[in-house]
Amino acid sequence: MVTPEDIKGWIEQGIDDCTVEIEGDGQHFYATVISPAFSGKNRVQQHQLVYQVLGDRMKEQIHALSMQTMSPEEHAARAG
């Protein structure tokens, strides 16, 4: 069974300098991912980058993943 820690590790390995928080129950997961790699990309492009990193795991191991993605600038604007 996939754990939130598994998904966190996979994303961190595939996206440099990211901050990842994952919650989930083994079936459904929610991710918050903040990375400079998202700067200048729209939300769809940001999500595509995460899906690309997770690859076939999205078909075989992860049944449902909701996510919020943002660049550090977007995160600072929300916090500020």
N, C-alpha and C positions, 0 to 999 in steps of 0.2 A: 504494500500500500504506500502511495506517495504521501509524504508529509510536507507541511509548509516549509520546513527547513530544507528539504530536497529542492523544492522550486526556487527558494531564495538562493541556494547555492548555484543552481544552474543559471539563473539570471545574472548573478554576480560574476560568474565565470565568463559569460558571453558579452556583457556590457561593461566597459571600463568605467571605473570611478562612479559607480551607482550606489544609491541607497535604496534598499528593498525592505518592505514590510509585507509579510504574508499572513493571512488568517485563513483557516479552513478546517474542515471536518473529515478530510480524506476523500471526499467526493466533490465538494464545491469549495473553491478558493477565491479569495479576494486579495489582489496585490496592489500596493502603492509603490511605484518605481520612479525615482528622481535621478536624472542623469544629464550631464552636459551633452551626451550624444543625441538628446532630443531637441536641442536648441535649433531653431529654424525649421523644425518639422511640425506638421499639423498632427492632430490627435491620431488620425488613421495611420499615418506614417510611423508614429511613435509605437502604436500597438503592433504594427507589422514587424517592427524591429524586435520586440519582445517575442512575438510568435516565431520569428525566424530563429531566435536563440533557442527556444524550446523545441523547435523542429517536430519530429515524429512523436515526441512525448505528448504533444497536444492530442494526437489521435489515439495513442496507445495507453497512456498512463494518467493523463489529466483530463477529467471528464467535463469540468466546468471551471472557467477562470474568468472572473471579472477583474478589470484593472483600471486604475487611475494612473496616468503617466504625466510627467511634467519635467521641464528643464529646471535647473536651479533658479533661474530668473523667474519663471512662473511660480515656483514654490515660494520664493521670497515675496512676490507680489500678493499671493494669497495670505501669507502670514502677516504681512505688514499692514 
